[in-house]
């Protein structure tokens, strides 16, 4: 399935639905942790830049979802 083009803020909103919350900001990255598993994900937040497809696929894998399940969360 083809990956969508996402802005960092949209990705963070989807991760919030998956019980990830913002722990801190380090430079231009937002560090998120899961409430139950304490898993940590780092999302780069650069002005007006989209998340690259390889990084998006990696973040989706870290959440344990398939691409199809992730797209349904949007």
TORTORMI-146759 format. One record per residue (C-alpha): residue number from 1; x, y, z. Coordinates in steps of 0.02 Angstrom, whole numbers, plus 50000, padded with zeros to 5 digits. Example, Ala and Ser with C-alpha at 12.3 -4.5 7.8 and 13.67 -1.06 7.14 Angstrom:
BEGIN
<r><num>1</num><x>50615</x><y>49775</y><z>50390</z></r>
<r><num>2</num><x>50684</x><y>49947</y><z>50357</z></r>
This chain:
BEGIN
<r><num>1</num><x>50000</x><y>50000</y><z>50000</z></r>
<r><num>2</num><x>50063</x><y>50173</y><z>49956</z></r>
<r><num>3</num><x>50117</x><y>50286</y><z>50099</z></r>
<r><num>4</num><x>50036</x><y>50457</y><z>50116</z></r>
<r><num>5</num><x>50136</x><y>50619</y><z>50123</z></r>
<r><num>6</num><x>50122</x><y>50686</y><z>50300</z></r>
<r><num>7</num><x>50173</x><y>50841</y><z>50393</z></r>
<r><num>8</num><x>50255</x><y>50810</y><z>50563</z></r>
<r><num>9</num><x>50107</x><y>50883</y><z>50660</z></r>
<r><num>10</num><x>49986</x><y>50763</y><z>50573</z></r>
<r><num>11</num><x>50098</x><y>50616</y><z>50618</z></r>
<r><num>12</num><x>50105</x><y>50673</y><z>50799</z></r>
<r><num>13</num><x>49914</x><y>50683</y><z>50805</z></r>
<r><num>14</num><x>49901</x><y>50503</y><z>50744</z></r>
<r><num>15</num><x>50030</x><y>50447</y><z>50872</z></r>
<r><num>16</num><x>49928</x><y>50536</y><z>51007</z></r>
<r><num>17</num><x>49779</x><y>50427</y><z>50957</z></r>
<r><num>18</num><x>49893</x><y>50276</y><z>50988</z></r>
<r><num>19</num><x>49924</x><y>50334</y><z>51168</z></r>
<r><num>20</num><x>50092</x><y>50417</y><z>51133</z></r>
<r><num>21</num><x>50120</x><y>50579</y><z>51227</z></r>
<r><num>22</num><x>50253</x><y>50714</y><z>51211</z></r>
<r><num>23</num><x>50395</x><y>50689</y><z>51334</z></r>
<r><num>24</num><x>50509</x><y>50830</y><z>51278</z></r>
<r><num>25</num><x>50574</x><y>50930</y><z>51132</z></r>
<r><num>26</num><x>50758</x><y>50915</y><z>51088</z></r>
<r><num>27</num><x>50811</x><y>51038</y><z>50954</z></r>
<r><num>28</num><x>50696</x><y>51012</y><z>50807</z></r>
<r><num>29</num><x>50635</x><y>50840</y><z>50865</z></r>
<r><num>30</num><x>50485</x><y>50794</y><z>50970</z></r>
<r><num>31</num><x>50511</x><y>50642</y><z>51081</z></r>
<r><num>32</num><x>50353</x><y>50540</y><z>51113</z></r>
<r><num>33</num><x>50328</x><y>50394</y><z>51233</z></r>
<r><num>34</num><x>50188</x><y>50266</y><z>51243</z></r>
<r><num>35</num><x>50084</x><y>50268</y><z>51402</z></r>
<r><num>36</num><x>50078</x><y>50079</y><z>51422</z></r>
<r><num>37</num><x>50236</x><y>50009</y><z>51343</z></r>
<r><num>38</num><x>50351</x><y>50160</y><z>51375</z></r>
<r><num>39</num><x>50413</x><y>50143</y><z>51195</z></r>
<r><num>40</num><x>50498</x><y>50301</y><z>51131</z></r>
<r><num>41</num><x>50481</x><y>50377</y><z>50957</z></r>
<r><num>42</num><x>50571</x><y>50531</y><z>50892</z></r>
<r><num>43</num><x>50484</x><y>50639</y><z>50760</z></r>
<r><num>44</num><x>50581</x><y>50775</y><z>50668</z></r>
<r><num>45</num><x>50483</x><y>50938</y><z>50658</z></r>
<r><num>46</num><x>50562</x><y>51048</y><z>50525</z></r>
<r><num>47</num><x>50475</x><y>51202</y><z>50453</z></r>
<r><num>48</num><x>50362</x><y>51158</y><z>50305</z></r>
<r><num>49</num><x>50449</x><y>50991</y><z>50270</z></r>
<r><num>50</num><x>50358</x><y>50827</y><z>50249</z></r>
<r><num>51</num><x>50409</x><y>50666</y><z>50336</z></r>
<r><num>52</num><x>50512</x><y>50562</y><z>50215</z></r>
<r><num>53</num><x>50437</x><y>50395</y><z>50165</z></r>
<r><num>54</num><x>50576</x><y>50288</y><z>50239</z></r>
<r><num>55</num><x>50563</x><y>50373</y><z>50408</z></r>
<r><num>56</num><x>50372</x><y>50362</y><z>50404</z></r>
<r><num>57</num><x>50381</x><y>50175</y><z>50367</z></r>
<r><num>58</num><x>50505</x><y>50153</y><z>50511</z></r>
<r><num>59</num><x>50392</x><y>50247</y><z>50633</z></r>
<r><num>60</num><x>50241</x><y>50143</y><z>50577</z></r>
<r><num>61</num><x>50342</x><y>49984</y><z>50609</z></r>
<r><num>62</num><x>50390</x><y>50046</y><z>50783</z></r>
<r><num>63</num><x>50206</x><y>50070</y><z>50827</z></r>
<r><num>64</num><x>50167</x><y>49890</y><z>50781</z></r>
<r><num>65</num><x>50037</x><y>49938</y><z>50650</z></r>
<r><num>66</num><x>50029</x><y>49892</y><z>50468</z></r>
<r><num>67</num><x>50028</x><y>50030</y><z>50337</z></r>
<r><num>68</num><x>49844</x><y>49995</y><z>50303</z></r>
<r><num>69</num><x>49798</x><y>50010</y><z>50489</z></r>
<r><num>70</num><x>49899</x><y>50171</y><z>50502</z></r>
<r><num>71</num><x>49812</x><y>50249</y><z>50351</z></r>
<r><num>72</num><x>49642</x><y>50206</y><z>50428</z></r>
<r><num>73</num><x>49695</x><y>50304</y><z>50585</z></r>
<r><num>74</num><x>49716</x><y>50461</y><z>50479</z></r>
